[in-house]
Amino acid sequence: MCKDAIVFHNKPKGVKLEAGVEYFICSCGKSEDGIFCDGSHEGTGCSPHKLTVEKTKPYLMCLCKTSGFFPFCDGTHSLYKDEDVKKGIKEWHLK
């Protein structure tokens, strides 16, 4: 996880990913949709997360940028409040 990341949202989002397609997932929290990298990480020290899935299906994607199962949701977002959105990730995730 990137220490310079911000919380894009405190809820996950479902998205259908296609098997065998290479995706670049936003790890900084600054991309337009919060899921796919659009280059907004430039200058942050963050890099996109490269991902290829084996099955075409909907996946629940992490938008808090601190899931232990990133880029997929593990419920960590529930530790963030609405006022944490668009702010830096909590320090307890950097250890």
C-alpha positions in Angstrom: 0.0 0.0 0.0 1.1 3.5 -0.7 1.8 5.8 2.3 0.7 8.8 0.1 -2.7 7.4 -0.7 -6.0 9.0 0.1 -9.3 7.3 0.9 -11.3 7.5 -2.3 -14.5 6.3 -0.6 -15.4 4.5 2.6 -17.5 1.9 0.7 -16.4 -0.6 -1.9 -17.6 -0.8 -5.5 -18.6 -3.7 -7.6 -17.1 -3.9 -11.1 -17.1 -6.7 -13.7 -13.6 -7.7 -14.7 -12.8 -9.8 -17.7 -10.6 -12.9 -17.4 -7.1 -12.6 -19.0 -7.3 -8.8 -19.4 -4.5 -6.8 -17.7 -5.8 -4.0 -15.5 -4.0 -1.2 -13.7 -5.8 -0.5 -10.5 -5.6 2.9 -8.7 -3.6 2.7 -5.4 -3.4 6.4 -4.7 -7.1 7.2 -4.4 -6.9 10.2 -6.8 -8.1 8.7 -10.0 -11.4 9.9 -11.5 -13.4 6.7 -10.7 -11.2 5.4 -7.8 -10.8 2.0 -9.4 -8.8 2.2 -12.6 -5.5 4.2 -12.9 -5.7 7.3 -15.0 -2.3 8.7 -14.2 -3.4 10.8 -11.2 -0.7 9.2 -9.0 2.0 11.2 -10.8 4.1 12.9 -8.1 2.5 11.0 -5.2 5.0 8.1 -4.8 2.2 5.7 -5.5 2.2 3.2 -8.4 -0.8 1.4 -10.0 -1.5 -2.2 -9.0 -1.3 -4.5 -12.0 -4.1 -7.1 -12.0 -5.3 -10.0 -14.2 -8.2 -12.2 -13.0 -8.8 -15.8 -14.0 -12.6 -15.6 -14.0 -14.9 -13.1 -15.7 -17.3 -11.9 -13.0 -18.2 -9.0 -10.7 -15.5 -8.2 -8.1 -15.9 -6.0 -5.0 -13.1 -3.4 -5.3 -11.4 -1.6 -2.4 -11.9 2.2 -2.5 -10.4 3.0 0.9 -7.0 1.9 -0.5 -6.1 0.0 2.7 -7.6 -3.5 2.3 -5.3 -6.3 3.4 -6.6 -8.1 0.2 -6.1 -5.1 -2.1 -7.3 -4.4 -4.7 -10.3 -6.4 -3.5 -12.4 -5.3 -0.5 -11.9 -7.0 2.9 -14.2 -4.8 4.9 -11.4 -2.4 6.1 -13.4 0.5 4.7 -15.8 0.2 7.7 -13.0 1.7 9.9 -13.3 5.0 7.9 -15.9 7.6 8.5 -17.5 9.9 5.9 -15.2 12.7 7.0 -12.1 10.6 6.2 -13.0 10.5 2.5 -10.4 12.4 0.3 -8.0 12.5 3.2 -4.9 10.5 3.8 -5.1 6.8 4.9 -4.8 6.1 8.6 -1.4 5.6 10.0 -2.3 2.2 11.5 -2.4 0.8 8.0 1.2 1.8 7.3 2.8 -0.6 9.8 
